[in-house]
Amino acid sequence: MGEVKVPEDWWRLLDVASHALLCGPVSSPDPDALLAAAAKGELAAVIARASFR
């Protein structure tokens, strides 16, 4: 299982939106790596629901 660091504002946005689209795997956090994996059909995705209560 990997760990991803995100800006503090992201957590507040997730708390308001309550959902996030998670996709991967990719070899690096670079957006070009994500686009390349998507072009090859290598991504899996899930909509995750979050609650911080």
Contacts in CASP RR format, 6 or more apart in sequence:
PFRMAT RR
TARGET T0000
AUTHOR 0000-0000-0000
METHOD contacts of the structure
MODEL  1
MGEVKVPEDWWRLLDVASHALLCGPVSSPDPDALLAAAAKGELAAVIARA
SFR
4 29 0 8 1.000
14 20 0 8 1.000
14 50 0 8 1.000
15 50 0 8 1.000
15 52 0 8 1.000
18 49 0 8 1.000
18 50 0 8 1.000
18 51 0 8 1.000
19 47 0 8 1.000
19 48 0 8 1.000
19 49 0 8 1.000
19 50 0 8 1.000
20 47 0 8 1.000
20 48 0 8 1.000
20 50 0 8 1.000
21 45 0 8 1.000
21 46 0 8 1.000
21 47 0 8 1.000
21 48 0 8 1.000
22 45 0 8 1.000
22 46 0 8 1.000
22 47 0 8 1.000
22 48 0 8 1.000
23 34 0 8 1.000
23 38 0 8 1.000
23 43 0 8 1.000
23 44 0 8 1.000
23 45 0 8 1.000
23 46 0 8 1.000
24 34 0 8 1.000
24 37 0 8 1.000
24 43 0 8 1.000
24 44 0 8 1.000
24 45 0 8 1.000
25 37 0 8 1.000
25 42 0 8 1.000
25 43 0 8 1.000
25 44 0 8 1.000
26 33 0 8 1.000
26 34 0 8 1.000
26 37 0 8 1.000
26 43 0 8 1.000
27 33 0 8 1.000
27 37 0 8 1.000
34 43 0 8 1.000
37 43 0 8 1.000
END
